[in-house]
Amino acid sequence: MLAPNEFYGDDPPTHLQQGDICAGVPLLLFPASEELILIRSSENRQRTDRLAPGIFELVREQAVGDAFDGSHEYVAVAAERIWAMLMTPTCDLDDLAVWAVWPLYGVEGAGEDVERALATPSHPTLLRLPNNDHFPASYIDVTDFRSIGKEHFQLKDRIASVTREAQHELTERFLKASGRPWGHGPGETVEPLARRETANFAAPGAISMT
């Protein structure tokens, strides 16, 4: 793990880049139910094409007969504004309307299991961020990334930027956590081969198909 002076940049660029951390990034939380709550007209429960300030009615998805019938719906969700780290590569930012971010979670109060995991430098998914003066001790789960509109991650809200070395480390941690080497590990159950296929095991964890 890089030291704080190796992880955070002292002279951030005048543009956003991968690894930047912003405050107040909106994170949407969907209800713990498969049924969504629709936002409909308060007069006739009709779908609204454009949601503007006004009086609306919240309607259960299954209480109307035309929900999601080929058109988009506005739905009610919970939201919170958090610290988040930009995951989208720098070279892709200008061409994309939707960016990916890693939410930052506080170490304090995270629980003993998380604290033990964060004490392991090689943990497969959790990564503790080096301490700094801009936000409380935090960590990310490199497999927990969220999509946001690019307008919700603004340069004016940036509180920290990372070095090229840190960008490389973040990318390597994500790739390692989200992928796996080709083949089967020791003790794994191997599915039956298709007809006319054979398997040549050169070594434990490797398989070649001929």
Backbone as a chain_set.jsonl record, in Angstrom:
{"seq": "MLAPNEFYGDDPPTHLQQGDICAGVPLLLFPASEELILIRSSENRQRTDRLAPGIFELVREQAVGDAFDGSHEYVAVAAERIWAMLMTPTCDLDDLAVWAVWPLYGVEGAGEDVERALATPSHPTLLRLPNNDHFPASYIDVTDFRSIGKEHFQLKDRIASVTREAQHELTERFLKASGRPWGHGPGETVEPLARRETANFAAPGAISMT", "coords": {"N": [[0.842, -1.188, 0.0], [0.539, 2.215, -0.808], [2.196, 5.015, 0.699], [0.741, 7.907, 2.397], [1.798, 10.322, 1.208], [2.554, 9.341, -1.219], [0.255, 8.439, -2.316], [-1.751, 10.476, -2.462], [-2.008, 13.403, -4.475], [-0.086, 16.395, -4.448], [-0.359, 18.569, -6.082], [-2.939, 18.892, -7.748], [-4.413, 18.408, -11.021], [-6.029, 20.827, -13.229], [-8.319, 19.732, -14.11], [-10.781, 17.105, -13.842], [-9.873, 13.796, -12.83], [-9.257, 10.237, -12.909], [-9.64, 8.669, -9.775], [-9.986, 10.975, -8.317], [-11.482, 12.519, -5.47], [-14.602, 13.505, -4.408], [-16.832, 15.607, -2.529], [-20.225, 15.291, -1.351], [-21.459, 13.697, -3.326], [-24.247, 12.292, -4.918], [-25.81, 9.369, -3.8], [-27.913, 6.823, -4.704], [-30.456, 4.915, -3.184], [-32.243, 2.086, -3.449], [-35.553, 0.868, -2.615], [-36.037, -1.8, -0.249], [-37.443, -3.863, -1.66], [-39.031, -5.592, -4.321], [-40.939, -4.203, -5.599], [-41.455, -1.05, -6.983], [-41.932, 2.423, -6.077], [-43.979, 4.6, -7.652], [-43.945, 7.916, -9.07], [-46.569, 9.852, -9.675], [-49.072, 11.864, -11.375], [-51.003, 13.975, -9.297], [-53.631, 14.332, -9.812], [-54.787, 12.473, -11.688], [-53.283, 10.222, -11.615], [-51.669, 9.782, -13.782], [-48.8, 9.162, -15.832], [-45.974, 11.333, -15.68], [-44.261, 13.335, -17.992], [-42.17, 15.03, -17.558], [-40.507, 15.749, -14.662], [-41.198, 18.208, -12.503], [-41.027, 20.776, -9.935], [-43.782, 20.487, -7.735], [-47.057, 19.182, -6.857], [-47.434, 15.809, -6.286], [-48.407, 12.335, -6.48], [-47.613, 9.418, -4.682], [-47.4, 6.183, -5.805], [-47.999, 2.723, -5.59], [-46.28, 0.39, -7.572], [-47.701, -1.842, -8.532], [-50.236, -0.981, -8.329], [-51.191, 0.344, -10.456], [-52.073, 0.015, -13.914], [-50.424, 0.515, -16.057], [-47.715, 0.672, -15.659], [-44.376, 1.118, -16.584], [-44.765, 0.603, -19.348], [-43.343, 0.689, -21.794], [-42.433, 3.258, -21.605], [-40.404, 5.584, -19.727], [-40.332, 5.806, -16.134], [-40.742, 7.949, -13.318], [-39.465, 7.37, -10.15], [-39.659, 6.879, -6.583], [-36.943, 7.118, -4.468], [-34.522, 6.528, -1.851], [-31.892, 8.744, -0.858], [-28.516, 9.796, -0.389], [-25.903, 12.136, 0.268], [-22.529, 11.779, -0.302], [-18.98, 11.168, 0.306], [-17.068, 10.292, -2.487], [-15.108, 8.345, -4.782], [-13.746, 8.814, -7.974], [-14.078, 6.44, -10.469], [-14.1, 5.96, -13.218], [-11.925, 5.858, -16.034], [-9.585, 8.486, -16.764], [-9.245, 9.275, -19.461], [-11.674, 8.674, -20.598], [-13.609, 10.353, -19.634], [-14.627, 12.723, -20.871], [-16.156, 11.773, -22.965], [-18.283, 10.369, -21.985], [-21.542, 10.299, -20.552], [-22.375, 9.182, -18.253], [-20.801, 8.338, -15.306], [-18.668, 6.224, -13.289], [-18.371, 5.599, -9.816], [-16.633, 4.969, -6.729], [-18.114, 4.527, -3.647], [-17.163, 6.071, -0.559], [-16.572, 4.667, 2.582], [-16.85, 5.032, 6.104], [-14.287, 4.184, 8.405], [-14.544, 4.166, 11.173], [-16.797, 2.683, 13.322], [-17.398, 0.69, 11.541], [-17.307, -1.948, 12.203], [-15.986, -4.99, 13.665], [-15.287, -7.082, 11.907], [-14.88, -5.79, 9.449], [-12.805, -4.067, 10.163], [-10.784, -5.894, 10.734], [-10.482, -6.981, 8.206], [-9.574, -4.745, 6.79], [-7.108, -4.446, 7.874], [-5.616, -6.209, 6.545], [-3.4, -6.084, 4.044], [-3.616, -7.312, 1.545], [-6.296, -7.843, 1.094], [-9.047, -9.133, -0.781], [-11.11, -7.414, -1.747], [-11.617, -5.095, -0.165], [-10.227, -1.899, 0.496], [-8.308, 0.144, 2.37], [-8.082, 3.625, 2.519], [-5.285, 5.82, 2.535], [-4.66, 7.855, 5.438], [-5.722, 11.269, 5.73], [-6.154, 14.873, 5.755], [-8.607, 15.732, 4.855], [-10.947, 14.221, 4.911], [-12.682, 11.828, 7.02], [-11.126, 8.782, 8.318], [-11.254, 6.321, 5.9], [-12.582, 3.77, 3.658], [-12.755, 1.791, 0.629], [-14.777, -0.472, -1.277], [-13.698, -2.267, -3.832], [-15.274, -3.644, -5.595], [-17.723, -2.518, -5.359], [-19.213, -0.368, -7.056], [-20.817, 2.572, -8.336], [-23.153, 4.045, -10.635], [-23.33, 7.36, -11.844], [-24.667, 10.513, -12.95], [-22.601, 12.624, -14.908], [-22.753, 15.287, -14.236], [-23.068, 15.35, -11.545], [-20.685, 15.112, -10.321], [-18.481, 17.251, -9.574], [-15.809, 19.514, -10.356], [-15.451, 21.619, -8.566], [-16.152, 20.498, -6.184], [-14.168, 18.808, -5.496], [-12.023, 17.248, -3.196], [-9.74, 15.864, -2.859], [-7.004, 14.46, -4.702], [-5.372, 11.888, -6.58], [-2.193, 10.234, -7.125], [-0.38, 9.154, -10.101], [0.675, 6.655, -9.58], [-1.04, 5.749, -7.589], [-3.438, 5.585, -9.037], [-2.769, 3.458, -10.709], [-2.503, 1.408, -8.807], [-5.135, 1.258, -7.803], [-6.507, 0.423, -10.112], [-5.304, -2.067, -10.56], [-6.114, -3.415, -8.24], [-8.881, -3.473, -8.614], [-9.12, -4.997, -11.009], [-8.043, -7.423, -10.176], [-9.853, -8.143, -8.209], [-12.252, -8.384, -9.58], [-11.912, -10.223, -11.577], [-10.562, -13.411, -12.663], [-7.999, -15.914, -12.89], [-7.645, -17.929, -15.868], [-9.016, -21.157, -15.89], [-9.25, -23.904, -13.494], [-9.288, -23.98, -9.971], [-7.481, -25.753, -7.339], [-9.345, -28.417, -5.998], [-11.783, -27.496, -6.95], [-14.991, -28.107, -8.436], [-15.292, -29.579, -11.538], [-17.17, -29.029, -14.367], [-18.934, -31.451, -16.398], [-17.492, -32.295, -19.56], [-18.284, -31.111, -22.835], [-19.596, -32.94, -25.645], [-17.169, -34.67, -27.535], [-15.106, -33.167, -26.5], [-12.01, -32.861, -24.781], [-10.026, -32.818, -21.801], [-6.997, -31.53, -20.78], [-5.048, -31.456, -18.111], [-2.525, -29.51, -17.238], [-1.36, -28.593, -14.934], [-2.22, -28.08, -11.451], [-4.984, -25.934, -11.267], [-4.887, -25.102, -13.893], [-6.23, -25.457, -17.13], [-6.59, -26.875, -20.311], [-8.336, -26.84, -23.337], [-9.042, -29.129, -25.91]], "CA": [[0.0, 0.0, 0.0], [1.321, 3.434, -0.896], [2.129, 5.951, 1.812], [-0.129, 9.044, 2.05], [2.431, 11.267, 0.291], [2.666, 8.685, -2.518], [-1.103, 8.146, -2.789], [-2.443, 11.722, -2.789], [-1.204, 14.374, -5.195], [-0.005, 17.724, -3.844], [-0.671, 19.585, -7.087], [-3.908, 18.255, -8.651], [-4.618, 19.116, -12.287], [-7.197, 21.714, -13.286], [-9.445, 18.955, -14.624], [-11.033, 15.887, -13.083], [-9.175, 12.614, -13.297], [-9.558, 9.021, -12.169], [-9.125, 8.683, -8.417], [-10.395, 12.177, -7.598], [-12.498, 12.326, -4.44], [-15.485, 14.661, -4.278], [-17.82, 15.59, -1.455], [-21.604, 15.544, -1.745], [-21.887, 12.929, -4.492], [-25.501, 11.626, -4.559], [-25.898, 7.917, -3.895], [-29.315, 6.429, -4.668], [-30.707, 3.661, -2.47], [-33.557, 1.592, -3.835], [-36.253, 0.233, -1.493], [-35.771, -3.225, -0.054], [-38.607, -4.563, -2.187], [-38.99, -5.634, -5.778], [-41.946, -3.271, -6.109], [-41.048, 0.334, -6.908], [-42.955, 3.417, -5.8], [-44.018, 5.516, -8.786], [-44.357, 9.306, -8.863], [-47.598, 10.1, -10.677], [-49.888, 13.064, -11.243], [-51.91, 13.923, -8.141], [-55.016, 14.438, -10.275], [-55.328, 11.286, -12.351], [-52.285, 9.141, -11.535], [-51.033, 9.583, -15.067], [-47.35, 9.338, -15.875], [-45.54, 12.673, -16.048], [-43.121, 13.283, -18.905], [-41.077, 15.812, -16.995], [-40.743, 15.957, -13.238], [-40.893, 19.566, -12.066], [-41.595, 21.003, -8.597], [-45.237, 20.514, -7.711], [-47.722, 18.199, -6.004], [-47.578, 14.52, -6.951], [-48.875, 11.227, -5.655], [-46.77, 8.235, -4.693], [-48.284, 5.065, -6.124], [-47.373, 1.41, -5.703], [-46.132, -0.033, -8.974], [-48.727, -2.809, -8.892], [-51.562, -0.378, -8.174], [-51.6, 0.918, -11.738], [-51.973, -0.995, -14.957], [-49.595, 0.923, -17.183], [-46.343, 0.935, -15.207], [-43.276, 0.653, -17.429], [-45.31, 0.033, -20.581], [-42.601, 1.217, -22.923], [-41.941, 4.599, -21.304], [-39.71, 5.643, -18.445], [-41.104, 6.224, -14.969], [-40.058, 8.541, -12.183], [-39.735, 6.547, -8.972], [-39.163, 7.423, -5.325], [-35.827, 6.381, -3.871], [-33.785, 7.24, -0.815], [-30.624, 9.243, -1.364], [-27.624, 10.468, 0.543], [-24.737, 12.744, -0.368], [-21.397, 11.136, 0.354], [-17.691, 11.247, -0.367], [-16.928, 9.212, -3.463], [-13.899, 8.382, -5.607], [-14.033, 8.602, -9.389], [-13.522, 5.183, -10.966], [-13.987, 6.016, -14.681], [-10.608, 6.32, -16.482], [-9.51, 9.898, -17.133], [-9.377, 9.485, -20.907], [-13.052, 8.423, -21.016], [-14.547, 11.243, -18.951], [-15.27, 13.689, -21.767], [-17.026, 11.111, -23.936], [-19.337, 9.629, -21.306], [-22.498, 11.074, -19.759], [-22.524, 8.469, -16.986], [-19.512, 7.952, -14.734], [-18.704, 5.254, -12.189], [-17.658, 6.032, -8.621], [-16.598, 4.111, -5.544], [-18.489, 5.227, -2.413], [-16.253, 5.964, 0.573], [-17.215, 4.273, 3.828], [-16.044, 5.373, 7.255], [-13.716, 3.07, 9.164], [-15.123, 4.2, 12.511], [-18.115, 2.088, 13.4], [-17.628, -0.279, 10.467], [-17.411, -3.294, 12.774], [-14.728, -5.706, 13.844], [-14.962, -7.86, 10.711], [-14.325, -4.876, 8.455], [-11.521, -3.582, 10.657], [-9.802, -6.972, 10.53], [-10.236, -7.084, 6.763], [-8.789, -3.599, 6.35], [-5.741, -4.615, 8.371], [-4.953, -7.135, 5.63], [-3.09, -5.317, 2.826], [-3.962, -8.042, 0.329], [-7.701, -8.243, 1.086], [-9.462, -9.193, -2.187], [-12.036, -6.367, -2.208], [-11.605, -3.881, 0.642], [-8.981, -1.139, 0.454], [-8.316, 1.327, 3.238], [-7.393, 4.759, 1.936], [-4.359, 6.452, 3.488], [-5.234, 8.963, 6.197], [-5.458, 12.617, 5.235], [-6.834, 15.909, 6.539], [-9.784, 16.228, 4.134], [-12.129, 13.438, 5.253], [-12.359, 10.842, 8.054], [-10.543, 7.515, 7.886], [-12.247, 5.723, 5.009], [-12.18, 2.651, 2.808], [-13.648, 1.485, -0.486], [-14.893, -1.845, -1.754], [-13.437, -2.057, -5.258], [-16.338, -4.262, -6.382], [-18.947, -1.767, -5.101], [-19.16, 0.895, -7.782], [-22.147, 3.057, -8.676], [-23.242, 4.934, -11.782], [-23.907, 8.672, -11.575], [-24.548, 11.459, -14.048], [-21.35, 13.364, -14.786], [-23.004, 16.601, -13.637], [-23.101, 15.204, -10.093], [-19.306, 14.999, -9.82], [-17.985, 18.542, -10.046], [-14.444, 19.892, -9.969], [-15.507, 22.513, -7.409], [-16.379, 19.692, -4.979], [-13.033, 17.907, -5.286], [-11.308, 17.469, -1.942], [-8.46, 15.161, -2.914], [-6.646, 13.867, -5.984], [-4.37, 10.858, -6.339], [-1.055, 10.197, -8.036], [-0.431, 8.14, -11.158], [0.943, 5.362, -8.938], [-2.265, 5.345, -6.907], [-4.369, 5.159, -10.074], [-2.36, 2.119, -11.134], [-2.833, 0.459, -7.734], [-6.583, 1.093, -7.776], [-6.886, -0.377, -11.267], [-4.858, -3.439, -10.335], [-6.962, -4.018, -7.211], [-10.187, -3.744, -9.211], [-9.011, -6.11, -11.956], [-7.809, -8.652, -9.42], [-11.061, -8.489, -7.464], [-13.394, -8.648, -10.455], [-11.592, -11.276, -12.539], [-9.885, -14.597, -12.136], [-7.191, -16.575, -13.926], [-8.306, -18.97, -16.627], [-8.799, -22.509, -15.4], [-9.906, -24.333, -12.265], [-8.425, -24.059, -8.811], [-7.456, -27.053, -6.645], [-10.545, -28.755, -5.247], [-13.011, -27.028, -7.59], [-15.744, -29.069, -9.22], [-15.201, -29.304, -12.968], [-18.378, -29.478, -15.046], [-18.672, -32.433, -17.461], [-17.139, -31.723, -20.844], [-19.219, -31.321, -23.934], [-19.274, -34.069, -26.511], [-15.948, -34.567, -28.336], [-14.091, -32.354, -25.843], [-11.138, -33.525, -23.811], [-9.369, -31.859, -20.912], [-5.616, -31.843, -20.432], [-4.638, -30.664, -16.971], [-1.073, -29.411, -17.199], [-0.97, -28.371, -13.554], [-3.378, -27.659, -10.696], [-5.399, -24.568, -11.553], [-4.826, -24.767, -15.32], [-6.92, -26.417, -17.969], [-6.585, -26.542, -21.735], [-9.369, -27.584, -24.049], [-8.65, -29.491, -27.275]], "C": [[0.881, 1.242, 0.0], [1.152, 4.288, 0.358], [1.26, 7.143, 1.405], [0.494, 10.006, 1.045], [2.657, 10.672, -1.092], [1.289, 8.467, -3.154], [-1.825, 9.413, -3.246], [-1.493, 12.7, -3.476], [-1.234, 15.736, -4.523], [-0.446, 18.825, -4.798], [-1.643, 18.999, -8.109], [-4.084, 19.068, -9.924], [-5.87, 19.974, -12.245], [-8.406, 21.027, -13.899], [-9.627, 17.735, -13.734], [-10.261, 14.732, -13.687], [-9.553, 11.424, -12.414], [-8.899, 9.075, -10.794], [-9.469, 9.935, -7.645], [-11.501, 11.839, -6.609], [-13.286, 13.614, -4.293], [-16.413, 14.471, -3.085], [-19.207, 15.801, -2.043], [-22.07, 14.828, -2.992], [-23.169, 12.172, -4.138], [-25.444, 10.124, -4.817], [-27.355, 7.526, -3.718], [-29.463, 5.051, -4.048], [-32.125, 3.21, -2.79], [-34.221, 0.88, -2.656], [-35.974, -1.268, -1.45], [-36.997, -4.049, -0.446], [-38.501, -4.569, -3.693], [-39.991, -4.664, -6.395], [-41.469, -1.84, -5.908], [-42.238, 1.242, -6.607], [-42.905, 4.472, -6.898], [-44.443, 6.916, -8.351], [-45.3, 9.663, -10.0], [-48.329, 11.41, -10.396], [-50.85, 12.919, -10.072], [-53.374, 13.968, -8.56], [-55.556, 13.132, -10.835], [-54.354, 10.108, -12.373], [-51.629, 8.838, -12.877], [-49.528, 9.822, -14.955], [-47.012, 10.758, -16.277], [-44.291, 12.566, -16.913], [-41.908, 14.023, -18.356], [-41.392, 16.137, -15.548], [-40.254, 17.343, -12.845], [-41.494, 19.764, -10.675], [-43.111, 21.134, -8.648], [-45.773, 19.455, -6.774], [-47.941, 16.921, -6.809], [-48.083, 13.479, -5.958], [-47.909, 10.069, -5.792], [-47.665, 7.004, -4.806], [-47.48, 3.775, -6.183], [-47.356, 0.98, -7.163], [-47.264, -0.95, -9.408], [-50.148, -2.253, -8.752], [-52.045, 0.286, -9.447], [-51.349, -0.118, -12.832], [-51.017, -0.667, -16.082], [-48.14, 1.206, -16.788], [-45.331, 0.311, -16.169], [-43.783, -0.022, -18.706], [-44.632, 0.648, -21.81], [-42.065, 2.614, -22.721], [-41.254, 4.595, -19.946], [-40.669, 6.106, -17.357], [-40.18, 6.976, -14.01], [-40.446, 7.736, -10.946], [-39.123, 7.214, -7.742], [-38.06, 6.524, -4.772], [-35.269, 7.198, -2.721], [-32.453, 7.685, -1.403], [-29.809, 9.83, -0.228], [-26.464, 11.046, -0.241], [-23.497, 12.323, 0.415], [-20.099, 11.583, -0.304], [-17.59, 10.063, -1.319], [-15.685, 9.443, -4.31], [-14.257, 8.032, -7.046], [-13.3, 7.367, -9.9], [-13.276, 5.227, -12.477], [-12.599, 6.52, -15.089], [-10.643, 7.749, -17.007], [-9.791, 10.122, -18.615], [-10.801, 9.264, -21.402], [-14.037, 9.468, -20.503], [-15.307, 12.151, -19.912], [-16.305, 13.046, -22.685], [-18.215, 10.393, -23.303], [-20.238, 10.564, -20.515], [-22.71, 10.459, -18.381], [-21.153, 8.001, -16.524], [-19.735, 6.934, -13.628], [-17.869, 5.788, -11.032], [-17.642, 4.913, -7.593], [-17.07, 4.934, -4.348], [-17.407, 5.036, -1.355], [-17.048, 5.63, 1.82], [-16.283, 4.575, 4.989], [-15.537, 4.137, 7.982], [-14.342, 3.007, 10.554], [-16.546, 3.659, 12.486], [-18.409, 1.055, 12.336], [-17.762, -1.703, 10.986], [-16.086, -4.019, 12.784], [-14.326, -6.486, 12.603], [-14.32, -6.98, 9.643], [-12.953, -4.387, 8.894], [-10.436, -4.639, 10.486], [-9.46, -7.097, 9.048], [-9.345, -5.946, 6.278], [-7.345, -3.668, 6.827], [-4.94, -5.578, 7.506], [-4.665, -6.416, 4.318], [-3.549, -5.994, 1.542], [-5.417, -8.498, 0.315], [-8.25, -8.154, -0.342], [-10.353, -8.045, -2.641], [-11.923, -5.055, -1.443], [-10.23, -3.221, 0.62], [-9.133, 0.092, 1.337], [-7.513, 2.435, 2.574], [-6.445, 5.361, 2.967], [-5.017, 7.644, 4.18], [-4.832, 10.302, 5.59], [-6.287, 13.593, 6.052], [-8.167, 16.342, 5.948], [-11.059, 15.461, 4.444], [-11.729, 12.372, 6.268], [-11.736, 9.579, 7.459], [-11.593, 6.713, 7.132], [-11.671, 4.544, 4.249], [-13.164, 2.53, 1.662], [-13.703, -0.019, -0.674], [-14.782, -1.754, -3.271], [-14.46, -2.749, -6.153], [-17.676, -3.538, -6.215], [-18.844, -0.407, -5.782], [-20.555, 1.258, -8.277], [-22.073, 3.996, -9.878], [-23.895, 6.245, -11.376], [-23.844, 9.505, -12.856], [-23.31, 12.32, -13.84], [-21.535, 14.727, -14.129], [-23.014, 16.545, -12.119], [-21.713, 14.982, -9.49], [-18.551, 16.203, -10.376], [-16.582, 18.841, -9.52], [-14.447, 20.763, -8.716], [-15.687, 21.754, -6.103], [-15.219, 18.75, -4.684], [-12.301, 18.268, -3.996], [-9.968, 16.748, -1.91], [-8.266, 14.579, -4.3], [-5.505, 12.89, -5.726], [-3.293, 10.897, -7.417], [-1.26, 9.137, -9.109], [-0.204, 6.745, -10.563], [-0.302, 4.845, -8.217], [-3.321, 4.891, -7.909], [-4.052, 3.74, -10.522], [-2.738, 1.084, -10.067], [-4.331, 0.204, -7.674], [-7.057, 0.205, -8.926], [-6.506, -1.834, -11.066], [-5.728, -4.134, -9.295], [-8.343, -4.359, -7.781], [-10.128, -4.947, -10.143], [-8.821, -7.43, -11.231], [-9.08, -9.107, -8.712], [-12.2, -8.926, -8.37], [-13.132, -9.731, -11.487], [-10.972, -12.472, -11.859], [-9.072, -15.218, -13.25], [-8.008, -17.648, -14.636], [-7.995, -20.335, -16.006], [-9.545, -22.771, -14.113], [-8.883, -24.422, -11.149], [-8.469, -25.431, -8.177], [-8.733, -27.264, -5.837], [-11.838, -28.282, -5.863], [-13.67, -28.142, -8.39], [-15.71, -28.663, -10.682], [-16.448, -29.872, -13.636], [-18.024, -30.499, -16.126], [-18.404, -31.739, -18.789], [-18.227, -31.985, -21.874], [-18.747, -32.489, -24.798], [-18.07, -33.728, -27.393], [-14.906, -33.617, -27.734], [-13.265, -33.212, -24.904], [-10.458, -32.456, -22.98], [-7.976, -32.361, -20.583], [-5.179, -30.928, -19.314], [-3.111, -30.665, -16.896], [-0.575, -29.258, -15.773], [-2.222, -27.976, -12.791], [-3.709, -26.199, -10.995], [-5.349, -24.19, -13.024], [-5.537, -25.848, -16.101], [-6.84, -25.941, -19.408], [-7.574, -27.436, -22.446], [-8.89, -27.868, -25.463], [-9.827, -30.193, -27.945]], "O": [[1.865, 1.306, 0.737], [0.097, 4.279, 0.993], [1.055, 7.379, 0.214], [-0.186, 10.466, 0.128], [2.925, 11.407, -2.043], [1.173, 8.329, -4.372], [-2.446, 9.419, -4.309], [-0.324, 12.81, -3.106], [-2.29, 16.186, -4.078], [-0.863, 19.897, -4.36], [-1.235, 18.645, -9.215], [-3.922, 20.288, -9.908], [-6.678, 19.856, -11.324], [-9.413, 21.678, -14.179], [-8.734, 17.376, -12.965], [-10.022, 14.687, -14.894], [-10.094, 11.588, -11.321], [-7.742, 9.477, -10.666], [-9.27, 9.976, -6.43], [-12.347, 10.985, -6.873], [-12.715, 14.683, -4.081], [-16.734, 13.351, -2.687], [-19.355, 16.412, -3.101], [-22.99, 15.299, -3.66], [-23.181, 11.461, -3.133], [-25.08, 9.674, -5.903], [-27.97, 7.855, -2.703], [-28.695, 4.136, -4.346], [-33.093, 3.885, -2.437], [-33.529, 0.345, -1.79], [-35.713, -1.905, -2.471], [-37.514, -4.832, 0.35], [-37.938, -3.645, -4.281], [-39.898, -4.341, -7.579], [-41.118, -1.453, -4.793], [-43.391, 0.883, -6.846], [-41.896, 5.16, -7.054], [-45.199, 7.082, -7.394], [-44.881, 9.764, -11.154], [-48.212, 11.984, -9.313], [-51.444, 11.858, -9.879], [-54.26, 13.677, -7.756], [-56.666, 12.725, -10.493], [-54.58, 9.119, -13.07], [-51.094, 7.748, -13.075], [-49.057, 10.576, -14.103], [-47.689, 11.337, -17.127], [-43.376, 11.802, -16.607], [-40.765, 13.678, -18.657], [-42.426, 16.732, -15.248], [-39.054, 17.619, -12.852], [-42.376, 19.006, -10.273], [-43.652, 21.821, -9.515], [-45.023, 18.89, -5.979], [-48.555, 16.944, -7.876], [-48.169, 13.729, -4.756], [-47.439, 9.771, -6.89], [-48.574, 6.811, -3.999], [-46.396, 3.743, -6.766], [-48.324, 1.194, -7.893], [-47.741, -0.847, -10.538], [-51.129, -2.947, -9.017], [-53.186, 0.743, -9.515], [-50.515, -1.011, -12.681], [-50.816, -1.487, -16.978], [-47.422, 1.901, -17.507], [-45.424, -0.866, -16.516], [-43.292, -1.082, -19.095], [-45.303, 1.074, -22.749], [-41.322, 3.119, -23.563], [-41.491, 3.714, -19.12], [-41.694, 6.725, -17.641], [-38.991, 6.675, -13.908], [-41.624, 7.457, -10.726], [-38.19, 8.01, -7.851], [-38.24, 5.314, -4.631], [-35.508, 8.401, -2.623], [-31.946, 7.069, -2.34], [-30.356, 10.301, 0.769], [-26.083, 10.518, -1.285], [-23.427, 12.489, 1.633], [-20.102, 12.275, -1.323], [-17.992, 8.951, -0.975], [-15.263, 10.579, -4.527], [-14.982, 7.07, -7.3], [-12.079, 7.255, -9.786], [-12.339, 4.595, -12.965], [-12.135, 7.52, -14.541], [-11.624, 8.167, -17.622], [-10.501, 11.061, -18.978], [-11.11, 9.636, -22.534], [-15.199, 9.461, -20.909], [-16.518, 12.322, -19.769], [-17.235, 13.717, -23.133], [-19.066, 9.863, -24.018], [-19.763, 11.507, -19.882], [-23.167, 11.13, -17.456], [-20.43, 7.343, -17.272], [-20.838, 6.797, -13.1], [-16.797, 6.357, -11.237], [-18.506, 4.037, -7.582], [-16.465, 5.966, -4.058], [-16.804, 3.966, -1.264], [-18.083, 6.242, 2.085], [-15.069, 4.398, 4.88], [-16.268, 3.161, 8.152], [-14.637, 1.922, 11.056], [-17.388, 4.126, 11.719], [-19.542, 0.585, 12.226], [-18.276, -2.572, 10.283], [-15.18, -3.704, 12.012], [-13.141, -6.549, 12.276], [-13.339, -7.372, 9.011], [-12.036, -4.302, 8.078], [-9.301, -4.318, 10.133], [-8.302, -7.294, 8.68], [-8.46, -6.158, 5.449], [-6.463, -3.026, 6.255], [-3.737, -5.748, 7.702], [-5.59, -6.158, 3.548], [-3.839, -5.318, 0.554], [-5.753, -9.443, -0.399], [-7.948, -7.193, -1.049], [-10.355, -7.723, -3.829], [-12.118, -3.992, -2.032], [-9.203, -3.894, 0.713], [-9.97, 0.96, 1.088], [-6.392, 2.208, 2.119], [-6.772, 5.405, 4.153], [-5.829, 8.351, 3.583], [-3.752, 10.447, 5.018], [-7.036, 13.187, 6.94], [-8.806, 17.243, 6.491], [-12.153, 15.995, 4.258], [-10.548, 12.042, 6.37], [-11.811, 9.343, 6.253], [-12.68, 6.453, 7.646], [-10.458, 4.339, 4.198], [-14.262, 3.085, 1.705], [-12.791, -0.745, -0.279], [-15.677, -1.219, -3.926], [-14.512, -2.471, -7.351], [-18.658, -3.905, -6.859], [-18.441, 0.579, -5.166], [-21.366, 0.388, -8.595], [-21.058, 4.654, -10.106], [-24.891, 6.251, -10.653], [-23.043, 9.217, -13.746], [-23.005, 12.703, -12.71], [-20.601, 15.267, -13.536], [-22.973, 17.587, -11.465], [-21.582, 14.698, -8.299], [-18.05, 16.176, -11.5], [-16.222, 18.474, -8.402], [-13.541, 20.656, -7.889], [-15.411, 22.291, -5.03], [-15.276, 17.977, -3.728], [-11.999, 19.433, -3.739], [-9.149, 16.998, -1.024], [-9.229, 14.245, -4.99], [-4.756, 13.046, -4.761], [-3.463, 11.507, -8.473], [-2.186, 8.329, -9.038], [-0.822, 5.773, -10.997], [-0.583, 3.646, -8.233], [-4.027, 3.915, -7.659], [-4.952, 2.918, -10.694], [-3.236, 0.008, -10.395], [-4.758, -0.939, -7.513], [-7.909, -0.663, -8.734], [-7.292, -2.733, -11.366], [-6.049, -5.313, -9.446], [-8.906, -5.408, -7.468], [-10.989, -5.824, -10.077], [-9.384, -8.447, -11.634], [-9.355, -10.304, -8.622], [-13.025, -9.749, -7.975], [-14.05, -10.122, -12.208], [-10.872, -12.533, -10.634], [-9.408, -15.07, -14.424], [-8.947, -18.205, -14.068], [-6.853, -20.621, -15.647], [-10.371, -21.965, -13.686], [-7.758, -24.88, -11.352], [-9.392, -26.203, -8.439], [-9.149, -26.386, -5.081], [-12.909, -28.624, -5.361], [-12.996, -29.008, -8.948], [-16.058, -27.534, -11.027], [-16.75, -31.056, -13.49], [-16.942, -30.433, -16.709], [-19.017, -30.719, -19.102], [-18.98, -32.954, -21.783], [-17.614, -32.952, -24.669], [-17.976, -32.623, -27.928], [-13.919, -33.295, -28.397], [-13.764, -34.168, -24.31], [-10.331, -31.311, -23.415], [-7.808, -33.502, -20.152], [-4.958, -29.738, -19.54], [-2.488, -31.666, -16.543], [0.509, -29.735, -15.436], [-3.206, -27.573, -13.411], [-2.831, -25.337, -10.978], [-5.727, -23.075, -13.382], [-5.449, -27.028, -15.762], [-7.002, -24.754, -19.692], [-7.643, -28.639, -22.19], [-8.391, -26.973, -26.145], [-9.729, -30.591, -29.106]]}, "num_chains": 1, "name": "protein.A"}
